[in-house]
């Protein structure tokens, strides 16, 4: 990696073993102004990420790569980093890969073959989130953030710290990813209201699409591990048939 890269430029780790796809993605990402470091196997991806903490704003991660697959790479990254966005690429449209990737800490996924502009849009959202969190962290550490208290949201027994990426509730205390924080924030600020899947896609993922609602469904399963005492029988983050999901506090 060239350490002389512009420090103000957003850098992306691209993990893809298909040369034609890697070339196209790297070319277009660099045309968008991103710095791109490309590796073609899982071991190199973990080594590159670990050797350069705080360098990458996003990771584009193919699932089917040599040495370590994308699932193992995502798991390794999340052991030390909850802020960097992870977008997984999968050649299989089935839910199993998607659910597994989300459970291991991926923020989003896109199925091959994909529309380039859609991928670039999702990457842009991840980079913006990562930069905002990095800036917020610096300001908080320096004691310069006048609005730091607004980063903490409390609803009933639940407390979300959007800066520290920390969530507390009856089920325990958890370190969460930046995207998990964004989704929980949307629910907690609108507790008691039904949020449509399309609303969450547009508000959090910044994707205007009615074809990716399974993204939300799979993500809700992941969030229930933090919110519910019994995730298989949700009482807080509940489904509203035909409408969406609602974050509600049961009356005592």
N, C-alpha and C positions, 0 to 999 in steps of 0.2 A: 504493500500500500504506500502511496505517495503522501508523506506527512506534510508536504508543502501545499496541499489543497487548501483553497479558501476556507477559513474557519467559519465564515458566515454562510457557507453553502450547506444545504441539507444533503447528507450522505446516506446512501442506501446500500445495503448488502443484498446482492442478487445471488441466489443459490439455485442454479439450474444447470442440468447436465446435457440438455439438448442444444447443440451449438447454434442452430438456426433461431430458436426461441430466445436464447441468451443474447445473441447478436442484436436481434430486433428490439428486445426490451432495453438493453444497454444503450443502444443508439437513440431510442426515443426518450428514455429517461434523461439522458445527458442533454438532449435537445430541449427538455423542459427546465434545464438548469441544475439538475441534481448531479452530485458526485456519485459514481457507481463503482463499487468493488464487486467483482464477479468471481465466484468460486463454483466448482462443479461437483463437489461431494460434501457429505455431511460432516466429516471430520475436519476438513478445511474450513467449513462454515463456523463450527464451534470454536476453532482455534482463532480465526479472524475476529470473531465477535469478542472473545475473551481477552484478546491481546489489545483491543482498542475500546475500552469502556467509555461510554458517553459519546462515541464518535458517530454512531449510526442513528438516524431518526426513524428508519423503517427497515424491515427485512421482507423481501419477497422470496418465498420458500416453497420450492417444489416438493411434493411428498415423495415421489419415486426417484430418489437419488442414490448414488453408490455410497458404500461405507456405513453411514448412518442415514436412516430415512428421515424425512421431514418431521415426523412425529418426535423422534428422539432429539432432533436439533431444537425444536420448539421447547421441549421439556428442559433441555440444558440451558437455553437462554433464559427461561422464566425462573430458574433457580437463583439467578443473580440480578435480573432486570425485569421490572414490571411496567416500565414506561414506554419502551420501544415498541412500535406497532409491528405486528406480524401478519402478513397476508400470505395465505397458503394457496398454492396452485395444485389442483387435482385433475387427473384425466378421467376420474370416475365421478359420475353424478349422484351416486348413492349417498344416503344420509350418514352411513356408518363412518366414512372418512371425515365428513364434515363435523359430526358430533365429536369424534375423537380429537380432531384438531382443535376445536373450540375448548374442549375439556382440558387440553394441555396448555392452553393459554394463548392460542391464536386469536386475533381480533376479527379476522374476516377470511373468506375464501372465495376463490373464483374458479370456475370449471373450464378446462381446456376443451375445445378452442374458445378463446374469449375475445371480446371486443377490446381493442387497445385503449380506446378513449375511456371506457368504463374502468379498466384497470388503473389508468393514470389518475382518474378522479378519486378512486379509493385510496391510492397512494398519497395523493395530495392531502386528503383528510387526515391520514395517519401522521404525516409530516407536520401538519399544522398543530395537531394535538400534542405531539412530542415536543415541538418548539415552545408551545405555550406552557407546558409543564416544566420544561427546563428553565424558562424565564421566571416562572412563579417560584420555583425552588430557590433560585439565586436571590431573588428579592426577599423571600422569607428568611433565608439564612443571614442576610445583611440587615434585617429588621427594617426594610424600606417599603414593605407592602402595607399600604394603608387599609387595604380591604381584605386582609388575611382572615379575619373572623368570618367573612361571608363564605369561605371555602368549606366551612363545617355546617352540615345540615343534620338536624335532629328531628326525627318523627317517632313519637312513642319511645320504645326501648331501643330504637335503631339510630346509629350515629355514623355519618359518612364524612370523612375528611378527604376532600377532593385533591388537596395538595400533597398530603402524605400518602395518598392511595391506601387508605385504611378504612375498614368497615367493621363496626361493632354491633352485635345484637345478641339475643338470647342463645343463638347457636354457637357463639364464640367471637373471637377477634381475628380478622383476616387481612393479609396484604392482598390487594387486588390490582388488576391491570388498569391502564388508563381508560380503555374502552368500557370495562366493567363499571368504573367510576362514573363515566358519562351516562350509561344506561340507568344505573341506580339513581343518579341525580335526577334524571328526568322523571322517574317513577316517584321519588320521594317529594319532589316539588309539586307533583300532581297527584299526591296520594288521595285515594278515594275516587279518582276519575278513571274511566276506562280509556286506555291508550291503544289506538289501532296499530297494527303491525306497520302499516304504511307510514304512519306518523313517526314511529321510532326509526324506520329506515331513513326517512328524510331528515329528521332532527338530529340523529346521532351518527348514522353512517353516511349521511349526505347523499343518499342514492334515491332517485325518484323512479321506483320500479315496483310493480305489483307481482313480479315473477320471483322475487327473492325473499318472500315472507318466511320461508323455512329458516333463513338466517336468524330471524328473531326467535322463532320457536325453539331452535336448538340452543340459542344463547340464554333463553329463559331457564332451560333445564340446568345450565351451568350456574346461573345466579341463585337458584333455589338452594344450592349447597350452602350459601352464606346466610340466606334469609330464613329458611325454614328449619324447625327442629326435626321435622320428618319430610325431607324433600319429595318423597314419593306420594305424600298426601298433603299438598300445599294448602296453607291457611292464610298466608300473607300475600304472596305473589301469585294471584289466582287467574285462571283462564275464565273469560267471559265468552261463552259460545257464540260464534259468528261475529264477534266484535273485536276482541283483542285481549289485553291483560290489564289487571288492576292491582295496585299496591294498597292493601287495606289493613288497618289495625283493628283486630277484633275487639269488641266491647267487653269490658271486664264485668 
